[in-house]
Amino acid sequence: YVPYRVIPVIGSQWNANDELDDGYDDDDYAVGKHQFTITSPKEDGDLCAVEDKILPFPAATRITSVDQALKFACQQLERENVLPKVLLKYLYNIMLEPHESKYRQIRVANKAFFNNVWCNGGRGVLEALGFEEMGAYAEMGPGEGYFLPQDRIKDLSSAIVKLEELVKSMEDVSKAKITQPQGADGSGRAQFRDMI
């Protein structure tokens, strides 16, 4: 039994289309096909085993740094086609007032925050930067009146730079002009008028 699911891909992400023999056109890079195999159990007590080249379990690589986590979260934002402009506003406020805890304590139920940050790859960015969900809030760093440690400020600055680059690259792609191919008569219709 070899199930698969269709997952969106981004230009910088590895695509397993070339390795799959599923009868689909390998030139379609708008989606990737995630294929895995369910096999007989390898250990006592297991019901089955899953062989997965793309998302192995346990994971072949671990995210061990803020930079790796940011890279993964930015890929997720790009995959979901979400511009992180709202997330950037929150991060700018923290950078401008690192001693103000009100900017580091965000109510998750806030509609703009929930829809534009918390329900997509923006959540991964915040978690990579040290935000934790504390009841109704996502919080980062020490309490009222305390400054953020220098390493957290450096991580915030790095995240802002990466997110600004992501916004720029996503806006550049969305502004690319789609041109109509020219037909034999120069109208793009390949002499469609003569057929009427």
Beta strands, then each sheet from edge to edge (+ up, - down):
strand 1: 4-8
strand 2: 31-39
strand 3: 49-52
strand 4: 105-107
strand 5: 132-134
strand 6: 137-139
sheet 1: 1+ 2- 3+
sheet 2: 4+ 6- 5+
end
